[in-house]
Amino acid sequence: MKKIKTFSTIKYSENIKPAKSFIPEWYKDSSRYVGNNDKLQVSLDGNSNPGIKLCSPFLDSLTTGYIATLWQDIYVEKTELGSSIRWRPSQHEKHIESSDNPVNERPRRNGPAEHLPTPAGHQEQHFAWLHPYTFELPEGYSAIVTHPLNRFDLPFTTLSGVVDADLFPMVPGNIPFFIKNDFSGLIKQGTPIFQIIPFKRESWKSEIDPGLIEKIKQVRFKSTSVFSGWYKKNSWSKKHYE
C-alpha cells in the first residue's frame, strides 16, 4: 500500500484525513431506490428505480483520496462592495512561521488571476485559502488538488490544480476559491475545503479504436439484463485510502 505523509503546521488543528470520513449527510439520507419505501420497483415497461446510493462511481467520488478542512470558523458578510470575510483572531501555536489569517482576498485587476473566468453563480471576488497543510507522496506520484467532488452544497468553489509532491512536499500556501452569489453566514471549522487525489505519473497516448463499439454493445446487453448492480459486481474495483 502506498503512503501519503501529511502534517498541519498549526498545532492542535485537524490533519488531512481520508475522504471517506466526510460523506455528507444528504448522501447518507438518500435512498437506495427512488420512492416505494426504498425498495426495488419495476415499471410496466421494465424500467427500475435505482437511486444515487446504488451508483458506485458517485460514491467513489466522495470517498477517493483525502480531505483538508477549514481549521477555524470564518464569517462571510455580503455588503454593497462584495463579501467581507471575518474570523476570530487567535494565537495559533505553529510549528513553522506561516500566515495568521485563514483567508485573503486577491485583486482581480492586475492580480495573479486577472483573466480567470468567474465560475457561474459565484461572486467575482477572488479569495484564497491560506492553508496550513503539507503532504508528501511516493516517488513518481502527483496529486489532483480540487474542490471536494460533487459537494455542490458548499457555499464556495475551490479551484483545481495538479501538484507534484514526491521530490519535495507540497508546502502550506494559497489555494484560490470563489464564494457563491448571495451567500452570507458562517462557514464552520471542519468544513471540507479541498480534496487530494494521488495518482501515478505515466505517459499516455490516445488512439481511435472502432473495436470499442462491439465492447459497448456487450456491456450494454449484460448491464441491461439485470435491474441494477451490474457495474459494481462486474467492473468496479474497491479503492483503499486510510
C-alpha positions as CSV (number, residue, x, y, z in Angstrom):
1,M,0.0,0.0,0.0
2,K,1.3,3.4,-1.0
3,K,1.7,6.1,1.7
4,I,0.9,9.8,1.8
5,K,2.6,11.7,4.6
6,T,0.7,14.6,5.9
7,F,1.1,17.3,8.6
8,S,-0.5,20.6,9.7
9,T,1.8,23.4,10.6
10,I,-0.8,24.7,13.2
11,K,-0.5,22.7,16.4
12,Y,-3.8,21.1,17.6
13,S,-5.6,21.6,14.3
14,E,-7.1,18.7,12.5
15,N,-4.9,17.0,9.9
16,I,-5.7,15.8,6.4
17,K,-7.9,12.8,6.6
18,P,-9.3,10.1,4.3
19,A,-12.2,11.4,2.2
20,K,-14.5,8.6,3.4
21,S,-14.6,10.4,6.8
22,F,-16.5,13.3,5.2
23,I,-19.5,11.6,3.5
24,P,-22.2,14.4,3.6
25,E,-25.5,13.9,5.4
26,W,-27.5,14.5,2.3
27,Y,-25.9,11.4,0.8
28,K,-26.5,9.4,3.9
29,D,-30.1,10.4,3.9
30,S,-30.5,9.4,0.2
31,S,-32.4,6.2,-0.7
32,R,-31.0,3.2,-2.4
33,Y,-34.2,3.2,-4.6
34,V,-36.4,6.1,-5.6
35,G,-39.8,6.0,-3.9
36,N,-41.7,2.9,-2.9
37,N,-40.3,2.9,0.6
38,D,-36.7,2.3,-0.6
39,K,-37.5,-0.9,-2.4
40,L,-36.9,-2.1,-5.9
41,Q,-39.8,-1.1,-8.2
42,V,-40.2,-2.1,-11.8
43,S,-42.5,-0.3,-14.1
44,L,-44.6,-1.9,-16.8
45,D,-42.0,-1.1,-19.5
46,G,-39.3,-2.8,-17.4
47,N,-37.5,0.2,-16.0
48,S,-36.3,0.0,-12.4
49,N,-35.8,2.8,-9.8
50,P,-32.2,2.7,-8.6
51,G,-31.2,5.8,-6.5
52,I,-28.0,7.6,-6.1
53,K,-26.7,5.2,-3.4
54,L,-26.6,2.4,-6.0
55,C,-24.2,4.5,-8.2
56,S,-20.7,3.2,-7.3
57,P,-18.9,5.9,-9.4
58,F,-20.7,8.6,-7.4
59,L,-19.8,7.1,-4.1
60,D,-16.2,6.8,-5.3
61,S,-16.1,10.5,-6.0
62,L,-16.9,11.2,-2.3
63,T,-14.5,8.7,-0.8
64,T,-11.5,8.8,-3.1
65,G,-8.3,10.4,-1.7
66,Y,-8.1,12.7,1.2
67,I,-9.8,15.9,2.5
68,A,-8.4,19.0,4.0
69,T,-10.7,21.0,6.2
70,L,-11.2,24.6,7.4
71,W,-9.3,24.9,10.7
72,Q,-11.3,27.7,12.2
73,D,-14.7,29.4,11.7
74,I,-15.0,32.2,9.2
75,Y,-18.0,34.5,8.8
76,V,-19.0,35.9,5.4
77,E,-21.0,39.1,5.2
78,K,-22.5,40.3,2.0
79,T,-22.1,44.1,1.5
80,E,-22.6,46.6,-1.3
81,L,-18.9,46.3,-2.1
82,G,-18.9,42.5,-2.1
83,S,-18.2,39.9,0.5
84,S,-16.3,40.6,3.7
85,I,-14.8,37.7,5.5
86,R,-14.1,37.8,9.2
87,W,-12.6,35.4,11.7
88,R,-11.8,35.4,15.4
89,P,-8.2,36.3,16.0
90,S,-6.4,33.5,17.8
91,Q,-2.9,32.8,18.9
92,H,-2.2,29.6,17.0
93,E,0.9,27.7,18.1
94,K,2.7,27.0,14.9
95,H,5.5,24.6,14.0
96,I,6.8,27.0,11.4
97,E,6.1,30.6,10.5
98,S,3.0,31.0,8.4
99,S,0.1,33.3,7.9
100,D,-2.2,34.1,10.9
101,N,-5.1,34.6,8.5
102,P,-7.2,31.7,7.2
103,V,-8.2,33.6,4.0
104,N,-7.0,36.5,1.9
105,E,-8.6,38.4,-1.0
106,R,-6.6,38.8,-4.2
107,P,-7.1,41.7,-6.5
108,R,-9.0,40.9,-9.7
109,R,-7.3,43.8,-11.7
110,N,-3.6,43.4,-12.1
111,G,-3.7,40.3,-9.9
112,P,-2.5,36.8,-10.5
113,A,-5.9,35.7,-11.9
114,E,-7.0,38.8,-13.7
115,H,-8.2,36.9,-16.7
116,L,-9.5,33.8,-14.9
117,P,-13.3,33.4,-15.6
118,T,-15.5,33.6,-12.6
119,P,-17.4,30.3,-12.0
120,A,-21.1,30.6,-12.9
121,G,-23.2,31.6,-9.9
122,H,-20.3,33.0,-7.9
123,Q,-19.1,36.5,-6.9
124,E,-16.3,38.0,-8.9
125,Q,-14.1,38.4,-5.8
126,H,-11.1,36.2,-5.8
127,F,-10.1,34.7,-2.4
128,A,-7.5,32.1,-1.3
129,W,-7.3,29.6,1.5
130,L,-4.1,30.3,3.4
131,H,-4.0,26.7,4.4
132,P,-1.5,25.1,6.9
133,Y,-1.3,21.7,5.3
134,T,1.6,19.9,3.8
135,F,1.8,16.4,2.2
136,E,4.4,14.2,0.5
137,L,3.8,11.4,-1.9
138,P,5.9,8.4,-3.0
139,E,8.3,8.8,-5.9
140,G,6.6,9.1,-9.2
141,Y,3.3,10.2,-7.8
142,S,1.4,13.5,-8.1
143,A,-2.0,14.7,-6.8
144,I,-5.0,16.5,-8.1
145,V,-6.0,19.1,-5.6
146,T,-9.6,20.2,-6.2
147,H,-12.9,21.2,-4.8
148,P,-14.4,18.3,-2.8
149,L,-16.0,16.3,-5.6
150,N,-19.8,16.6,-6.0
151,R,-20.0,18.9,-2.9
152,F,-22.2,21.5,-4.6
153,D,-23.8,22.1,-1.2
154,L,-20.8,24.0,0.0
155,P,-21.1,27.8,-0.3
156,F,-17.8,28.2,-2.2
157,T,-15.9,26.6,-5.0
158,T,-12.2,25.8,-4.7
159,L,-10.2,25.8,-7.9
160,S,-8.2,22.8,-9.1
161,G,-4.5,22.2,-9.6
162,V,-2.1,19.3,-10.1
163,V,0.8,19.1,-7.6
164,D,4.0,17.1,-8.0
165,A,4.7,16.3,-4.3
166,D,7.2,13.4,-4.4
167,L,10.6,15.1,-4.7
168,F,9.5,17.9,-2.3
169,P,6.3,18.0,-0.2
170,M,3.5,20.5,-1.0
171,V,4.1,23.4,1.3
172,P,1.4,25.4,3.1
173,G,0.2,28.2,0.9
174,N,-2.6,29.6,-1.2
175,I,-5.4,27.7,-2.9
176,P,-7.9,30.0,-4.7
177,F,-11.7,29.9,-4.2
178,F,-14.8,31.8,-5.1
179,I,-17.9,32.4,-2.9
180,K,-21.4,31.7,-4.2
181,N,-23.7,34.6,-5.1
182,D,-25.8,35.9,-2.2
183,F,-24.2,33.7,0.4
184,S,-23.7,35.2,3.8
185,G,-23.2,33.4,7.1
186,L,-20.9,31.0,8.9
187,I,-18.6,28.5,7.3
188,K,-17.7,26.3,10.2
189,Q,-14.4,24.8,11.3
190,G,-14.1,21.3,9.9
191,T,-15.8,22.1,6.6
192,P,-14.1,20.3,3.7
193,I,-12.3,22.9,1.5
194,F,-10.2,20.7,-0.9
195,Q,-9.7,17.1,-1.9
196,I,-6.4,15.4,-2.6
197,I,-6.4,12.6,-5.1
198,P,-3.0,10.9,-5.6
199,F,-2.1,9.4,-9.0
200,K,0.9,7.8,-10.6
201,R,2.6,9.9,-13.2
202,E,2.7,7.9,-16.5
203,S,2.9,8.9,-20.2
204,W,-0.3,8.4,-22.2
205,K,-1.3,8.4,-25.8
206,S,-4.8,8.5,-27.2
207,E,-5.9,6.5,-30.2
208,I,-9.2,5.9,-32.0
209,D,-10.4,2.3,-31.6
210,P,-13.6,1.3,-33.6
211,G,-13.4,-2.1,-31.7
212,L,-14.8,-0.3,-28.7
213,I,-18.3,-0.3,-30.3
214,E,-18.6,-4.0,-30.1
215,K,-17.4,-4.0,-26.4
216,I,-20.0,-1.3,-25.7
217,K,-22.7,-3.5,-27.2
218,Q,-21.7,-6.4,-25.0
219,V,-21.6,-4.3,-21.9
220,R,-25.0,-2.7,-22.7
221,F,-26.6,-6.1,-23.2
222,K,-25.2,-7.5,-20.0
223,S,-25.9,-4.5,-17.8
224,T,-29.5,-4.2,-19.1
225,S,-30.2,-7.8,-18.4
226,V,-30.4,-7.1,-14.7
227,F,-32.3,-4.3,-13.0
228,S,-29.3,-2.8,-11.2
229,G,-25.9,-3.6,-9.8
230,W,-24.1,-5.0,-12.9
231,Y,-21.3,-2.4,-12.8
232,K,-20.5,-2.9,-9.1
233,K,-20.4,-6.7,-9.5
234,N,-18.5,-6.9,-12.7
235,S,-16.5,-3.8,-13.4
236,W,-16.0,-1.8,-10.2
237,S,-12.8,-2.2,-8.1
238,K,-12.6,-1.3,-4.4
239,K,-10.3,1.6,-3.5
240,H,-8.4,1.9,-0.2
241,Y,-7.5,5.2,1.4
242,E,-6.5,5.1,5.1
